[in-house]
Amino acid sequence: MQTVLDGRYAADRSVVALGMFDGVHIGHQVLLKKGRALADREGVPLVACTFMDHPLRLVAPDRCPPMLTTFDERVRLMENLGVDVLYAMPFDRSVMDMPPEDYVGHLTRQFHPTDVVCGYNHTFGRRGEGTPALLAALGGALGFAAAVVPKITLNGQEVSSTAIRGWLRQGDAARARALLGRPYLRQAAVAARRGGRWELFMPPNGKQDVPRGSYRTLCSDSEHTWPVLLHVEREGRALCSLPAGTSLHDELDIRFLKGLSVEN
């Protein structure tokens, strides 16, 4: 997959998928698989058009949510879903103030899409004035078809990044895992050894924290994976026990499977 951060990419023909794709959850996966199928039908690349940072970081910083994935995680997940080009735009004032018609015109001139795929509640352009209905109308004039993915639900709940963040804030890693389609991931470094237990530090990297409590997890370094009962003590700090003789030097990946006893 090609990752474009400087805007230097153009396509003679393509299928374009629009979204922030934070979490690359099961709803995003449906959307990207739809885009992949359309791209295969047309014999063209699938271009996922997104932003480096959440637009609210500029529009309303006090309302900007923590992220479910780092940018590098998004890159890996979207590559695994068959995206050919990840086109990540910086969200600056020129983009924030762009009328939705101009935004779609820019995408059309740059990517020449046969199809543009988005979610049912996707908005774009100045003040979020662009809607899927407007996208479809513009597509009729500009020569592409708009494919709108409907609301995706699981067990009666809408799948969304907001819902996943809500479950994580409550320490319900199992429900977050179901909506993500995989365990929630945090990275950690070894801070100290306390007797037979390891103290881990999860650095603040803009991702959603989980509350204090005990969690069933999988912890991995570059060579091993262990099922671990992790005790989150305070923001960014956790304790765990690992098999005797374990030597930790690498950064750890912690995958949260289930919250067992959580202090909200």
MIVEXLO-529304 format. One line per field, with one value per residue (C-alpha): x, y, z; residue number from 1. Coordinates in Angstrom, 3 decimals, always signed. Layout:
east X | ...
north Y | ...
up Z | ...
resi NUM | ...
This chain:
east +0.000 | +1.186 | +0.796 | +0.611 | +1.180 | +2.304 | -0.631 | +1.521 | -0.690 | -3.116 | -5.003 | -6.478 | -9.275 | -9.976 | -12.529 | -12.399 | -13.430 | -14.073 | -13.835 | -11.769 | -11.587 | -10.634 | -10.503 | -11.037 | -13.961 | -16.356 | -18.431 | -15.331 | -14.406 | -17.751 | -17.187 | -13.635 | -14.606 | -17.357 | -14.751 | -12.416 | -15.170 | -15.975 | -12.284 | -11.851 | -14.925 | -13.509 | -9.874 | -8.745 | -6.952 | -8.845 | -7.904 | -8.865 | -9.043 | -8.711 | -7.079 | -3.894 | -5.591 | -9.208 | -10.843 | -12.110 | -8.499 | -8.687 | -12.426 | -13.145 | -10.100 | -12.062 | -14.413 | -11.753 | -12.053 | -9.147 | -8.317 | -8.823 | -5.875 | -2.638 | -2.004 | +0.480 | -2.134 | -4.655 | -2.091 | -1.509 | -5.195 | -6.254 | -3.477 | -4.771 | -8.225 | -6.936 | -6.530 | -4.064 | -3.440 | -3.960 | -4.230 | -3.940 | -4.686 | -3.705 | -6.870 | -6.049 | -8.103 | -8.149 | -9.816 | -12.047 | -13.424 | -13.754 | -17.341 | -18.416 | -18.808 | -15.184 | -14.010 | -15.674 | -14.404 | -10.855 | -11.228 | -12.664 | -9.845 | -7.181 | -8.527 | -11.058 | -13.242 | -15.700 | -17.266 | -17.031 | -17.915 | -18.925 | -20.972 | -24.598 | -23.684 | -20.489 | -20.144 | -17.569 | -16.696 | -17.285 | -19.160 | -19.911 | -22.444 | -21.740 | -23.935 | -24.230 | -27.232 | -25.147 | -22.320 | -24.726 | -26.041 | -22.532 | -21.555 | -24.320 | -22.856 | -19.181 | -19.374 | -19.057 | -21.500 | -21.936 | -22.116 | -23.521 | -23.040 | -26.026 | -25.883 | -24.109 | -25.377 | -24.268 | -26.673 | -28.924 | -26.191 | -24.846 | -21.185 | -19.297 | -16.031 | -18.054 | -19.728 | -16.383 | -14.829 | -17.824 | -17.363 | -13.641 | -14.285 | -16.480 | -13.798 | -15.948 | -13.165 | -15.265 | -17.953 | -15.318 | -13.610 | -16.850 | -17.405 | -13.766 | -13.614 | -10.383 | -9.029 | -8.269 | -4.529 | -2.227 | +1.564 | +3.515 | +7.108 | +8.603 | +8.950 | +10.219 | +10.203 | +8.263 | +9.090 | +7.571 | +5.546 | +6.285 | +5.253 | +4.300 | +3.881 | +1.413 | +2.575 | -0.015 | -0.225 | -3.672 | -5.462 | -8.451 | -7.494 | -9.225 | -10.177 | -8.501 | -9.234 | -8.278 | -8.362 | -7.807 | -5.264 | -2.738 | +0.739 | +3.255 | +6.841 | +8.751 | +8.985 | +6.295 | +2.644 | +1.350 | -2.192 | -1.905 | -4.089 | -3.322 | -4.031 | -4.393 | -3.532 | -3.714 | -3.539 | -0.794 | +0.458 | -0.257 | +1.049 | +1.210 | +2.819 | +4.647 | +6.098 | +9.219 | +12.393 | +10.734 | +13.054 | +11.448 | +13.376 | +11.032 | +7.977 | +4.909 | +1.635 | -1.292 | -4.560 | -7.522 | -9.891 | -12.223 | -12.654 | -12.983 | -13.276 | -13.329 | -13.333 | -15.294
north +0.000 | +3.496 | +6.091 | +9.674 | +12.487 | +15.295 | +15.389 | +14.162 | +11.491 | +11.448 | +8.667 | +8.417 | +6.274 | +4.992 | +4.139 | +6.553 | +5.702 | +8.672 | +8.700 | +9.350 | +5.576 | +5.961 | +2.448 | +0.821 | -0.900 | -3.413 | -0.631 | +0.812 | -2.696 | -3.094 | +0.235 | -0.574 | -4.058 | -2.439 | -0.101 | -3.029 | -4.913 | -1.870 | -1.293 | -4.935 | -4.688 | -1.625 | -2.753 | +0.427 | +1.245 | +1.790 | +5.164 | +5.799 | +9.551 | +10.549 | +13.082 | +12.793 | +14.237 | +14.425 | +17.575 | +18.551 | +19.095 | +22.313 | +23.036 | +22.528 | +21.267 | +20.988 | +18.482 | +16.455 | +12.832 | +10.528 | +8.209 | +4.463 | +3.964 | +5.786 | +6.806 | +3.948 | +1.467 | +2.833 | +2.352 | -1.310 | -2.131 | -0.478 | -2.179 | -5.525 | -4.614 | -4.149 | -0.375 | +0.472 | +4.130 | +5.858 | +9.553 | +11.414 | +15.108 | +17.611 | +19.195 | +22.906 | +26.069 | +25.898 | +22.469 | +23.530 | +26.487 | +24.690 | +24.512 | +20.889 | +21.309 | +22.465 | +19.575 | +17.009 | +18.859 | +18.600 | +14.859 | +14.380 | +16.246 | +14.406 | +10.851 | +10.660 | +8.208 | +5.825 | +5.409 | +7.212 | +5.219 | +6.759 | +5.997 | +7.048 | +9.836 | +11.065 | +14.832 | +16.897 | +20.458 | +23.692 | +23.216 | +19.637 | +20.899 | +18.060 | +14.977 | +11.631 | +13.048 | +15.987 | +13.601 | +11.556 | +14.695 | +15.934 | +12.503 | +12.643 | +15.868 | +14.908 | +11.351 | +9.081 | +6.934 | +7.444 | +4.219 | +4.934 | +2.258 | +2.101 | +2.066 | -1.047 | -2.520 | -5.354 | -6.809 | -3.781 | -1.170 | +1.075 | +0.437 | +3.704 | +5.070 | +7.037 | +3.875 | +2.075 | +4.941 | +4.834 | +1.133 | +1.617 | +4.493 | +2.065 | -0.609 | -2.924 | -4.213 | -7.144 | -4.938 | -2.628 | -5.695 | -6.844 | -3.503 | -3.168 | -6.716 | -7.260 | -6.427 | -2.817 | -2.209 | -0.124 | -0.027 | -0.161 | +0.096 | -1.627 | +0.937 | -1.224 | -4.653 | -4.967 | -8.298 | -10.879 | -8.360 | -5.928 | -2.299 | -1.072 | +2.441 | +3.167 | +6.525 | +9.188 | +9.023 | +10.493 | +7.152 | +6.340 | +5.291 | +2.555 | +3.070 | +1.513 | -2.153 | -5.671 | -6.832 | -10.071 | -9.250 | -10.627 | -9.089 | -9.484 | -8.542 | -9.205 | -12.947 | -14.056 | -13.626 | -14.274 | -14.317 | -11.779 | -10.483 | -6.765 | -4.411 | -0.807 | +1.244 | +4.796 | +6.695 | +5.160 | +2.726 | -0.989 | -4.119 | -7.661 | -11.021 | -12.952 | -16.475 | -17.001 | -16.260 | -13.798 | -10.999 | -7.896 | -5.431 | -4.521 | -2.366 | -4.464 | -4.637 | -5.011 | -6.295 | -5.829 | -8.800 | -8.277 | -6.047 | -8.123 | -5.626 | -1.979 | +1.193 | +3.923
up +0.000 | -0.835 | +1.919 | +0.649 | +3.151 | +0.846 | -1.605 | -4.468 | -5.898 | -8.785 | -10.546 | -14.033 | -12.587 | -9.088 | -6.437 | -3.492 | +0.088 | +2.388 | +6.177 | +9.279 | +9.879 | +13.552 | +14.957 | +11.547 | +13.271 | +11.723 | +10.144 | +8.463 | +7.379 | +5.584 | +3.835 | +2.746 | +1.560 | -0.523 | -1.995 | -2.678 | -4.522 | -6.678 | -7.428 | -8.457 | -10.689 | -12.451 | -12.419 | -10.654 | -7.362 | -4.121 | -2.622 | +1.007 | +1.546 | +5.204 | +7.528 | +9.563 | +12.670 | +13.783 | +12.311 | +15.781 | +16.856 | +14.806 | +14.762 | +18.484 | +20.417 | +23.671 | +22.005 | +20.163 | +21.332 | +22.142 | +19.275 | +19.027 | +16.685 | +16.046 | +12.461 | +12.032 | +13.284 | +10.788 | +8.015 | +8.909 | +9.325 | +6.080 | +4.150 | +5.437 | +4.096 | +0.560 | +0.323 | -2.459 | -1.595 | +1.754 | +0.960 | +4.267 | +4.058 | +6.726 | +8.091 | +7.998 | +7.663 | +3.880 | +4.091 | +7.003 | +5.024 | +1.674 | +0.336 | -0.063 | -3.831 | -4.081 | -1.907 | -4.174 | -7.235 | -5.874 | -5.304 | -8.778 | -10.513 | -8.517 | -8.468 | -11.365 | -9.420 | -10.995 | -7.546 | -4.203 | -1.072 | +2.257 | +5.348 | +5.732 | +8.186 | +6.531 | +6.248 | +4.396 | +3.456 | +5.323 | +8.622 | +7.566 | +5.021 | +2.595 | +2.960 | +1.145 | -0.744 | -1.978 | -2.880 | -5.013 | -6.738 | -7.462 | -8.717 | -11.280 | -12.654 | -12.339 | -13.624 | -10.594 | -8.633 | -4.891 | -2.872 | +0.595 | +3.251 | +5.635 | +9.425 | +10.700 | +13.969 | +16.220 | +18.776 | +18.325 | +18.824 | +16.105 | +15.390 | +15.765 | +17.106 | +19.673 | +20.985 | +21.238 | +23.185 | +25.524 | +26.281 | +26.864 | +29.275 | +31.228 | +31.128 | +29.009 | +26.802 | +25.583 | +24.023 | +22.564 | +21.117 | +19.488 | +17.729 | +16.697 | +15.392 | +17.366 | +20.848 | +21.694 | +21.470 | +23.651 | +23.677 | +26.932 | +28.116 | +31.124 | +33.922 | +36.802 | +38.414 | +41.682 | +43.258 | +40.968 | +39.016 | +36.215 | +36.284 | +32.829 | +31.504 | +28.711 | +27.316 | +26.504 | +22.729 | +22.169 | +22.514 | +24.693 | +28.238 | +30.192 | +33.858 | +36.883 | +37.318 | +36.278 | +32.693 | +30.852 | +28.132 | +25.705 | +26.055 | +23.247 | +22.598 | +19.381 | +20.115 | +22.577 | +23.495 | +27.008 | +28.449 | +31.248 | +34.064 | +33.912 | +36.816 | +35.660 | +38.747 | +37.521 | +34.268 | +32.174 | +34.855 | +35.178 | +36.924 | +35.600 | +36.327 | +33.631 | +33.595 | +35.691 | +33.798 | +31.460 | +30.388 | +28.915 | +26.815 | +23.973 | +23.864 | +24.601 | +22.732 | +25.145 | +23.698 | +26.013 | +25.932 | +28.888 | +31.919 | +35.088 | +37.943 | +36.966 | +39.086 | +37.290
resi 1 | 2 | 3 | 4 | 5 | 6 | 7 | 8 | 9 | 10 | 11 | 12 | 13 | 14 | 15 | 16 | 17 | 18 | 19 | 20 | 21 | 22 | 23 | 24 | 25 | 26 | 27 | 28 | 29 | 30 | 31 | 32 | 33 | 34 | 35 | 36 | 37 | 38 | 39 | 40 | 41 | 42 | 43 | 44 | 45 | 46 | 47 | 48 | 49 | 50 | 51 | 52 | 53 | 54 | 55 | 56 | 57 | 58 | 59 | 60 | 61 | 62 | 63 | 64 | 65 | 66 | 67 | 68 | 69 | 70 | 71 | 72 | 73 | 74 | 75 | 76 | 77 | 78 | 79 | 80 | 81 | 82 | 83 | 84 | 85 | 86 | 87 | 88 | 89 | 90 | 91 | 92 | 93 | 94 | 95 | 96 | 97 | 98 | 99 | 100 | 101 | 102 | 103 | 104 | 105 | 106 | 107 | 108 | 109 | 110 | 111 | 112 | 113 | 114 | 115 | 116 | 117 | 118 | 119 | 120 | 121 | 122 | 123 | 124 | 125 | 126 | 127 | 128 | 129 | 130 | 131 | 132 | 133 | 134 | 135 | 136 | 137 | 138 | 139 | 140 | 141 | 142 | 143 | 144 | 145 | 146 | 147 | 148 | 149 | 150 | 151 | 152 | 153 | 154 | 155 | 156 | 157 | 158 | 159 | 160 | 161 | 162 | 163 | 164 | 165 | 166 | 167 | 168 | 169 | 170 | 171 | 172 | 173 | 174 | 175 | 176 | 177 | 178 | 179 | 180 | 181 | 182 | 183 | 184 | 185 | 186 | 187 | 188 | 189 | 190 | 191 | 192 | 193 | 194 | 195 | 196 | 197 | 198 | 199 | 200 | 201 | 202 | 203 | 204 | 205 | 206 | 207 | 208 | 209 | 210 | 211 | 212 | 213 | 214 | 215 | 216 | 217 | 218 | 219 | 220 | 221 | 222 | 223 | 224 | 225 | 226 | 227 | 228 | 229 | 230 | 231 | 232 | 233 | 234 | 235 | 236 | 237 | 238 | 239 | 240 | 241 | 242 | 243 | 244 | 245 | 246 | 247 | 248 | 249 | 250 | 251 | 252 | 253 | 254 | 255 | 256 | 257 | 258 | 259 | 260 | 261 | 262 | 263 | 264
